[in-house]
Every structure is written in structure tokens, then in C-alpha cells.
Amino acid sequence: LWSIAERMWMKRKKPGIHSIILCLTQDLLKNEQNQEEMILDLLWDLSYHSSVSFPSTLSGTSFHFLSRTSLHSVEDNSSMDVKSIWDDIRLHLRRFLVSRLQSHNEINNSQQKILLKKQCLQQLLFLYPESEVIIKYQNIQSKLLANLLQNCFPSYSRDSNLDVIVHGYQSTMLKLYLIIKEDFNTLCEILAPSSTVKFIKETYLDTVTEEMAKFLESFCELQFRENAVRVVKTSKSSSKHRGAVHALG
């Protein structure tokens, strides 16, 4: 597909190069399995090395990195059919990349996880505006956070042990720190510093603050209950002691 597209581009005998390239790409994605990575590489190479710029997104925002291509890049937005085909291709590739991003959360090696996630996000940013990519990644990480909190925090009841709750909280905060650190290292070279900080705050801060409030409420309730039990025991012990003294007297 790359050699065909490249030859057609170099000849430039007809307008509508995007229609030909995108139709070939769409056909390949529909009829062949496991071609997504190759297609992504092809589109990236066409954009960078052959100065082909693809149709703008629905919001009217240009592709991420498009400004880095040649100033003499040939624009070919002549047909809505081209845009429709391109949107279909983008949707297919987005599903592929989102699925891959989700699976990368299962990787234990932190450096490998960061590298692979960074690659996926860069590819998504090639296809979609930054705001859409951030929202999609936030959804993925929010689900990861929800699962972490559900698995690490023991369900609270009046019979819960205070030490167990504290241990669960400490364990959760350590795992959360590692997730935030990985996300920071993943995003810091892709997004602007302000966007990276905003992502961390919006993805984690609100949920963690809510869980912290629940933890403190549970902690205080259990602490008061344990203190009350100790007071009752001390009171009973004192009563017994006074009774024994009176008996001796």
C-alpha cells in the first residue's frame, strides 16, 4: 500500500490523491485483519515525509503536528466523501488505539508502560484534537482509579478494624502515587506543562478527595467507638475495684 500510494503521489497526474489513498486505506482496514499499525505508520510517513496533509477534523482543528509539514503541502479537501472516509478510518484506528491503551495498564514494567502509552497517545493526537484525546484517556484512567479504590479499600462496617482500614488506605495511596507518576512521565513530553497538571488534577484529585473524606469519617467513627469501649471497660474495672475495697473494709 505504501509503494502504491507513494508512486501515485510522486506522479501527481490527477487531483484527488486523498480520495485514492483513503479509499485504499479504508478497504484494507475492512478486509484485512491486524493492519492498524501498518496503516498508522503509513499515514504518519505520508504526512511527514511526503507532505500530504489530511482533511481537518470535525471541529475545524488541524491535525496535531500538521504545522511541522512543508509549507508547500498540497491541500485536497475537495469532497465531503473524502472527509467521510477519513472519519471512518479515524474511528477504526481510535478503537484500536484505545483498546491498546487500556491493555497497557496491565503491564508491570513501568518504563515499558510509559513508552507504549506515549506512542499510543501520539498516534491518537495525530488523528484527533488534543481535547478529545485527553477526555478519552481521562475516561480510561478514571476507570483504573475506580477499580483501584474498590479493590484496595475494605468495605466499611461498624465491626471494621481500624488498623485494617488504615493499612488499606496506605496501600492505596502508594499505588495511586505510582499511577500518577507514570501518567506524569507519559504526558510531560506530549502535552504542555499546564495541560499535564490539569489532567492529573481533574483525573485524580476530586475522586481521591472524596475517598479521603470517607476515610476520615470512618476513621473518626471507629476511633470514637474504640475510645468509648475503653472508657466502659475502665469504668467497669474501677467499679469492681471499688467493690473489692468496700468488701475488704
C-alpha positions in Angstrom: 0.0 0.0 0.0 2.9 2.4 0.8 4.6 1.8 -2.6 1.3 2.3 -4.4 0.4 5.5 -2.6 3.9 6.8 -2.9 4.0 6.2 -6.7 0.6 7.9 -7.1 1.7 10.9 -5.1 5.0 11.3 -7.0 3.3 11.2 -10.3 0.6 13.7 -9.3 -1.2 13.3 -12.6 -4.7 13.8 -11.1 -6.2 15.7 -8.2 -7.9 13.8 -5.5 -4.9 12.0 -4.1 -6.5 11.8 -0.7 -9.5 10.0 -2.2 -7.3 7.3 -3.7 -5.1 6.9 -0.6 -8.0 6.9 1.9 -10.1 4.5 -0.2 -7.2 2.1 -0.3 -6.7 2.5 3.4 -10.4 2.0 4.2 -10.6 -1.1 2.0 -7.6 -2.6 3.7 -8.9 -2.0 7.2 -12.3 -3.5 6.3 -10.9 -6.6 4.5 -7.7 -7.4 6.3 -7.0 -8.1 9.9 -4.2 -6.6 12.1 -3.3 -3.9 9.6 -3.8 -1.0 12.0 -0.2 -0.5 13.0 1.0 -0.5 9.4 -1.8 2.0 8.4 -0.8 4.3 11.2 2.8 4.2 10.1 1.8 4.8 6.5 -0.3 7.9 7.3 2.4 9.3 9.6 5.0 8.9 6.9 2.8 10.4 4.2 2.2 13.4 6.5 5.8 13.9 7.4 7.9 12.7 4.5 5.6 13.3 1.6 4.0 16.5 2.8 0.5 15.1 2.5 -2.0 16.8 4.8 -5.3 15.1 5.5 -8.8 16.6 6.0 -9.4 18.7 9.0 -11.3 17.3 12.0 -15.0 17.9 12.6 -14.2 20.8 14.9 -12.2 22.5 12.3 -8.9 21.9 14.2 -5.9 20.9 12.1 -4.0 17.8 12.8 -1.6 17.7 15.7 1.9 18.3 14.3 0.5 19.5 10.9 2.4 22.8 11.2 5.6 20.8 11.0 4.9 19.6 7.5 6.0 21.5 4.4 4.6 24.9 3.7 4.0 23.7 0.2 1.9 20.8 1.4 -0.9 20.2 -1.1 -4.4 20.5 0.5 -7.1 18.4 -1.0 -10.4 18.9 0.8 -12.5 18.9 -2.4 -15.1 16.3 -1.4 -17.2 15.5 1.6 -16.8 11.9 0.6 -13.1 12.2 1.4 -13.9 13.5 4.8 -16.5 10.8 5.5 -14.0 8.1 4.5 -11.3 9.7 6.7 -13.7 9.9 9.7 -14.4 6.2 9.2 -10.7 5.4 9.2 -10.1 7.6 12.2 -12.8 5.8 14.2 -11.5 2.4 13.4 -8.0 3.4 14.4 -9.2 5.2 17.5 -10.9 2.0 18.7 -7.7 0.1 18.1 -5.6 2.6 20.0 -8.0 3.0 22.9 -8.1 -0.8 23.3 -4.3 -0.9 23.2 -4.1 2.0 25.8 -6.3 0.0 28.1 -4.3 -3.1 27.8 -1.1 -1.2 28.5 -2.4 -0.6 32.1 -1.8 -4.3 32.7 1.9 -4.1 32.0 4.0 -4.4 35.2 7.2 -2.8 33.8 6.7 0.9 34.4 9.2 2.2 31.8 7.8 -0.1 29.1 4.3 1.0 30.0 5.2 4.7 29.8 6.9 4.2 26.4 4.0 2.3 24.8 1.3 4.6 26.2 3.3 7.6 24.9 3.3 6.1 21.5 -0.4 5.4 21.5 -1.2 8.9 22.7 0.9 10.5 20.0 -0.9 8.4 17.4 -4.2 9.5 18.8 -3.1 13.1 18.7 -2.3 12.6 15.0 -5.9 11.6 14.4 -7.9 13.8 16.8 -7.6 17.2 18.6 -5.8 17.2 21.9 -9.0 18.0 23.9 -10.7 14.8 22.6 -7.7 12.6 23.3 -7.4 13.9 26.8 -11.0 13.2 27.6 -10.7 9.7 26.2 -7.5 9.0 28.2 -9.2 10.5 31.3 -12.0 8.0 31.0 -9.6 5.1 30.8 -7.6 6.3 33.9 -10.7 7.1 35.9 -11.9 3.5 35.5 -8.5 2.3 36.5 -8.7 4.6 39.6 -12.2 3.4 40.5 -11.1 -0.3 40.3 -8.0 0.5 42.5 -10.1 2.2 45.2 -12.7 -0.6 45.1 -10.1 -3.3 45.4 -7.8 -1.6 48.0 -10.3 0.0 50.3 -12.1 -2.6 52.5 -15.9 -2.2 52.7 -16.6 -0.3 55.9 -19.0 -1.6 58.6 -19.4 -0.9 62.3 -17.4 -4.0 63.0 -14.4 -2.9 60.8 -11.0 -2.9 62.3 -9.3 0.5 62.4 -5.9 -0.9 61.7 -7.2 -2.7 58.6 -8.8 0.5 57.3 -5.5 2.4 57.8 -3.5 -0.3 56.1 -5.9 -0.3 53.2 -5.6 3.5 52.8 -1.8 3.5 53.0 -1.6 0.7 50.4 -4.0 2.5 48.1 -2.1 5.8 48.3 1.2 4.2 47.4 -0.3 2.5 44.3 -2.1 5.8 43.4 1.2 7.7 43.7 2.8 5.2 41.2 -0.1 5.6 38.7 0.1 9.4 38.9 3.9 9.3 38.5 3.6 7.1 35.4 0.9 9.4 33.9 3.1 12.5 34.5 6.1 10.9 32.8 3.8 9.7 30.0 2.2 13.1 29.3 5.0 15.6 30.2 6.7 15.2 26.8 3.4 15.2 24.8 1.3 17.9 26.4 2.1 21.4 27.7 3.1 21.5 31.4 -0.2 23.3 32.3 -2.2 20.6 30.4 -0.4 17.8 32.2 -1.0 19.3 35.6 -4.7 19.9 34.7 -5.0 16.3 33.6 -3.6 15.0 36.9 -5.9 17.2 39.0 -9.0 16.5 37.1 -8.4 12.8 36.8 -7.4 12.0 40.3 -7.8 14.9 42.8 -11.6 15.0 43.0 -12.1 11.3 43.5 -9.2 11.0 45.9 -10.5 13.9 47.9 -13.9 12.3 48.2 -12.3 9.0 49.3 -10.2 10.8 51.8 -13.3 12.3 53.3 -14.9 8.9 53.6 -11.7 7.5 55.1 -11.6 10.3 57.8 -15.3 9.8 58.6 -14.8 6.1 59.0 -11.5 6.6 61.0 -13.2 9.1 63.4 -16.2 6.9 63.9 -14.2 3.8 64.7 -11.8 5.8 66.9 -14.7 7.2 68.9 -16.2 3.7 69.2 -12.9 2.2 70.4 -12.4 5.0 72.9 -16.0 4.5 74.2 -15.3 0.8 74.6 -12.1 1.5 76.6 -14.0 4.0 78.8 -16.7 1.4 79.6 -14.1 -1.2 80.4 -12.1 1.2 82.6 -15.4 2.2 84.3 -16.3 -1.4 85.0 -12.8 -2.2 86.2 -12.9 0.8 88.6 -16.3 -0.3 89.9 -15.1 -3.8 90.5 -12.0 -2.4 92.3 -14.1 -0.1 94.5 -16.4 -3.0 95.3 -13.5 -5.2 96.3 -12.2 -2.4 98.6 -15.6 -2.0 100.2 -15.8 -5.7 100.8 -12.4 -5.7 102.5 -13.4 -2.8 104.6 
